Amino acid sequence: MAREVLSIFVENQSNVLTRIASLFGRRGFNIDSLTVSTTNDPKTSRITVVFDGNDTSLSQIMTQTRKLEPVKDLYLLNKETSLFRELLLLKVSCDKTNRSGIIEIVNIYRGKIISLSKQNMIIELTGAPEKIDGLLEMLSCYHIEEICRTGITGISRKSVDTDDDNE
């Protein structure tokens, strides 16, 4: 099983996300990450789905997804030719004894402190999922109050019209 990232372009209408997510669920796929946004065309939305699958299951889910009426296009995002990003908002307990240590770690990861009080700080970090995981690991020795991750979104470096990764 490998982590797969699909970029699905759909008509921007109600219930499309439900239909896509239901299809994955009915086929026994667990969605690890799901993001949705409109594209440069307001009539089209991009759904990015991250899940684990093998070649057979990947082919099956791509074929099934393409058959859905609102699906305009579907791309498998290749790890070597695509960029993946995620946003993390993290609330960490802090006081005057550990605040500077937390700030030092956040600065190393090029994160931002977006809120600071005597009891906690809220950190914002955007980057590859591995970068997010790295920051969380480094801060695991502190008291993490809340974690909010957006999920992975991705884009191919190749032109869509000439993308050889199209299935």
C-alpha positions as CSV (number, residue, x, y, z in Angstrom):
1,M,0.0,0.0,0.0
2,A,1.3,3.4,-0.9
3,R,0.0,6.9,-0.1
4,E,-1.8,8.3,-3.1
5,V,-2.9,11.8,-3.9
6,L,-5.7,12.4,-6.4
7,S,-6.6,15.8,-7.7
8,I,-10.2,15.7,-8.9
9,F,-11.8,18.6,-10.8
10,V,-15.6,18.7,-10.4
11,E,-18.5,20.9,-11.3
12,N,-19.0,23.4,-8.4
13,Q,-22.4,22.3,-7.2
14,S,-24.0,20.9,-4.1
15,N,-23.5,17.3,-2.9
16,V,-20.5,16.7,-5.1
17,L,-18.1,16.3,-2.2
18,T,-20.6,13.9,-0.5
19,R,-20.8,11.8,-3.7
20,I,-16.9,11.6,-4.0
21,A,-16.4,10.8,-0.3
22,S,-19.3,8.2,-0.4
23,L,-17.7,6.5,-3.4
24,F,-14.4,6.1,-1.5
25,G,-16.2,4.8,1.6
26,R,-18.3,2.3,-0.4
27,R,-15.2,0.9,-2.0
28,G,-13.5,0.5,1.4
29,F,-11.0,3.3,1.2
30,N,-10.2,5.4,4.2
31,I,-9.6,9.0,3.3
32,D,-6.5,10.3,5.1
33,S,-6.9,13.9,4.0
34,L,-9.5,15.8,2.0
35,T,-9.4,19.4,0.8
36,V,-11.7,21.3,-1.5
37,S,-11.5,24.7,-3.1
38,T,-12.7,26.6,-6.1
39,T,-10.3,27.0,-9.0
40,N,-9.5,29.9,-11.3
41,D,-12.8,28.9,-12.9
42,P,-15.7,29.6,-10.5
43,K,-17.7,26.8,-12.0
44,T,-15.0,24.2,-11.1
45,S,-13.8,23.0,-7.8
46,R,-10.6,21.0,-7.0
47,I,-10.9,18.1,-4.5
48,T,-7.6,16.7,-3.3
49,V,-8.0,13.2,-1.7
50,V,-5.2,11.4,0.1
51,F,-5.6,7.7,0.8
52,D,-3.6,4.5,0.9
53,G,-3.9,2.0,-2.0
54,N,-2.1,-0.4,-4.3
55,D,-2.0,-0.3,-8.1
56,T,-5.2,-2.4,-8.5
57,S,-7.2,-0.4,-6.0
58,L,-5.9,2.9,-7.4
59,S,-7.0,2.0,-10.9
60,Q,-10.4,0.9,-9.6
61,I,-11.1,4.1,-7.6
62,M,-10.0,6.3,-10.5
63,T,-12.2,4.5,-12.9
64,Q,-15.2,4.7,-10.5
65,T,-14.6,8.4,-9.8
66,R,-14.4,9.3,-13.5
67,K,-17.8,7.8,-14.0
68,L,-19.5,10.3,-11.6
69,E,-21.4,12.9,-13.6
70,P,-19.9,16.1,-12.0
71,V,-16.3,14.9,-12.4
72,K,-14.6,16.9,-15.2
73,D,-11.1,15.5,-14.8
74,L,-8.9,13.5,-12.5
75,Y,-5.1,13.4,-12.0
76,L,-2.9,11.3,-9.9
77,L,-0.3,13.6,-8.4
78,N,3.1,12.1,-8.7
79,K,5.4,12.6,-5.7
80,E,8.4,13.5,-7.8
81,T,6.6,16.1,-10.0
82,S,4.1,17.6,-7.7
83,L,4.2,20.0,-4.7
84,F,2.3,19.2,-1.5
85,R,1.5,21.7,1.3
86,E,-0.5,21.7,4.5
87,L,-1.3,24.3,7.1
88,L,-1.0,23.7,10.8
89,L,-2.4,25.8,13.6
90,L,-1.0,24.6,17.0
91,K,-1.8,25.8,20.5
92,V,1.0,25.1,23.0
93,S,1.0,25.8,26.7
94,C,3.8,28.1,27.7
95,D,5.1,30.3,30.5
96,K,8.1,32.4,31.0
97,T,10.4,29.4,31.7
98,N,9.7,27.6,28.4
99,R,8.5,30.3,26.0
100,S,11.9,31.0,24.5
101,G,12.6,27.3,23.8
102,I,9.3,27.0,21.9
103,I,10.0,30.2,19.9
104,E,13.4,28.9,19.0
105,I,12.0,25.7,17.6
106,V,9.2,27.5,15.7
107,N,11.8,29.9,14.1
108,I,13.9,26.9,13.0
109,Y,10.9,25.6,11.1
110,R,10.1,29.1,9.8
111,G,6.7,29.1,11.6
112,K,4.9,32.1,12.9
113,I,3.6,32.9,16.3
114,I,0.2,34.4,15.5
115,S,-1.1,34.7,19.1
116,L,0.7,34.9,22.4
117,S,-0.5,35.1,26.0
118,K,0.9,34.3,29.4
119,Q,-0.6,30.8,29.3
120,N,-0.1,29.7,25.6
121,M,0.9,30.6,22.1
122,I,-0.7,29.7,18.8
123,I,1.7,28.7,16.0
124,E,1.1,28.8,12.3
125,L,3.2,26.6,9.9
126,T,2.7,26.0,6.2
127,G,4.8,23.4,4.4
128,A,5.2,19.8,3.3
129,P,3.5,17.2,5.5
130,E,6.9,16.0,6.6
131,K,7.8,19.5,7.8
132,I,4.6,19.7,9.8
133,D,5.3,16.3,11.3
134,G,8.8,17.4,12.2
135,L,7.6,20.4,14.1
136,L,5.1,18.4,16.0
137,E,7.8,15.9,17.0
138,M,10.1,18.6,18.2
139,L,7.3,20.2,20.3
140,S,6.0,16.9,21.6
141,C,7.9,17.4,24.9
142,Y,5.7,20.5,25.6
143,H,2.0,20.5,26.5
144,I,0.1,20.7,23.2
145,E,-3.4,22.0,23.8
146,E,-4.9,21.8,20.3
147,I,-3.8,20.8,16.8
148,C,-5.6,21.8,13.7
149,R,-4.3,20.6,10.3
150,T,-5.9,21.4,7.0
151,G,-4.9,18.3,5.2
152,I,-2.8,18.0,2.1
153,T,-3.3,20.0,-1.0
154,G,-1.2,19.6,-4.1
155,I,-0.4,20.7,-7.6
156,S,1.6,19.2,-10.4
157,R,4.6,21.1,-11.7
158,K,3.7,19.9,-15.2
159,S,1.2,21.6,-17.5
160,V,-2.2,19.9,-17.1
161,D,-2.6,19.5,-20.9
162,T,0.7,17.6,-21.2
163,D,0.7,15.7,-17.9
164,D,1.8,12.2,-18.5
165,D,0.5,11.1,-15.0
166,N,-3.1,11.4,-16.2
167,E,-4.8,8.1,-15.8
